[in-house]
Amino acid sequence: MAWPRETAPAGFSSPAPAQVAFDRVELRELFDLYGRKVAEGEWRDYAMDFLKDRAVFSIYRRSNEYPLYRVEKTPKLARRQGAYAVITQSGLVLKRGHELARVLKVLDKPMKLVVL
């Protein structure tokens, strides 16, 4: 017999909390940026981790290194500093905010024109 999540009988544990994941729109924004950087030759690999408290998109220059950057989604911080953060290899938070597109702009630096 299946019990609704809210009304589990006494003695039964509630189901484990669901893992945090990126939705389709967030993944499109992440892969758009990732594709541009791969085409420029800056990045080569990525990994995604879906944990209980956060989702992490890790970006690598080579597949056998530590990630250059981590884009983290932490819903617990959504009302405070913002759910999204870009974190460097050393743990420095480059940008944190409520909108993923705005946070990702820190990684998508505009090209500079050099005139000789």
JOKA-V891671 format. One record per pair of residues at least 4 apart in sequence whose C-alpha atoms are under 8 Angstrom apart, sorted by the first residue. I is the first residue (numbers start at 1). GAP is how many residues later the second one is. Records with the same first field share a line. If there is no record, write none. Layout:
I = GAP ; GAP
This chain:
3 = 4 ; 5 ; 6
4 = 4
5 = 9 ; 10
8 = 4 ; 5 ; 6
17 = 35
18 = 34
19 = 31 ; 32 ; 33 ; 34 ; 35
20 = 30 ; 31 ; 32 ; 33 ; 34 ; 35 ; 53 ; 54 ; 55
21 = 29 ; 30 ; 33 ; 34 ; 52
22 = 4 ; 5 ; 33 ; 51
23 = 4
24 = 4
25 = 4
26 = 4 ; 74
27 = 4
28 = 4
29 = 4 ; 71 ; 72
30 = 4 ; 74
31 = 4
32 = 4
33 = 4 ; 71 ; 75
34 = 4 ; 9
35 = 4
36 = 4
37 = 4 ; 5 ; 6
38 = 4 ; 5 ; 6
42 = 19
43 = 16 ; 17 ; 18 ; 19
44 = 15 ; 16 ; 17 ; 18 ; 19
45 = 14 ; 15 ; 16 ; 17 ; 18
46 = 11 ; 12 ; 13 ; 14 ; 17
47 = 10 ; 11 ; 12
48 = 7 ; 8 ; 9 ; 10
49 = 6 ; 7 ; 8
50 = 4 ; 5 ; 6
51 = 4
53 = 21 ; 22 ; 23
54 = 18 ; 19 ; 20 ; 21
55 = 17 ; 18 ; 19
56 = 14 ; 15 ; 16 ; 17
57 = 13 ; 14 ; 15
58 = 9 ; 10 ; 11 ; 12 ; 13
59 = 8 ; 9 ; 10 ; 11
60 = 5 ; 6 ; 7 ; 8 ; 9
61 = 4 ; 6 ; 7
66 = 23
67 = 21 ; 22
68 = 20 ; 21
69 = 17 ; 18 ; 19 ; 20
70 = 15 ; 16 ; 17 ; 18 ; 19
71 = 13 ; 14 ; 15 ; 16
72 = 11 ; 12 ; 13 ; 14 ; 15
73 = 10 ; 11 ; 12
74 = 4 ; 9 ; 10
75 = 8
76 = 7
77 = 4 ; 5 ; 6
78 = 4 ; 5 ; 6 ; 20
79 = 4
81 = 15 ; 16 ; 17
82 = 14 ; 15 ; 16 ; 17
83 = 13 ; 14 ; 15 ; 16
84 = 12 ; 13 ; 14 ; 15 ; 16 ; 19
85 = 8 ; 9 ; 10 ; 11 ; 12 ; 18
86 = 7 ; 8 ; 9 ; 10 ; 17 ; 18
87 = 4 ; 5 ; 6 ; 7 ; 8
88 = 4 ; 5 ; 6
94 = 12
95 = 8 ; 11
96 = 7
97 = 5 ; 6
98 = 5
99 = 4
100 = 4
101 = 4
102 = 4
104 = 4
105 = 4
